[in-house]
Amino acid sequence: MRISIDQPACVGAGQCALAVSEVFDQDLDDGTVVLLDDRPDEELHSAVRDAVGLCPVQAISVTD
């Protein structure tokens, strides 16, 4: 799995960081997503897919 972020689309809702803090964080200045790991371990794949679904502006995408 590889994760991509559409940074300009991010509105800083933070749902991704709440769902998978090992992979996503938030910028302290504007709250937008900070990608900590663009190729997470397989054990996190399900949680990352959940985070993708939680993003209100679909700023996160994954490819296998």
C-alpha positions, 0 to 999 in steps of 0.5 A: 500500500502507498498513501498519497495526500492531496495537500491543498484539498485538506481542510484539517478535520483530523479524522485521519490522525485520530484513526491512525496516529502511526500514519497521520498527524496534523500540522500545528499551524494550520491543522492539515494532514502530515503524512508520517508513513506513506508505506505503512506495515500491512497490519495498518492497512485496514485502519488506513482504508478506514481513515480514507473513508473518514476524510470529508474532502477525500484528500487521502488516496491509497494504491496497492 
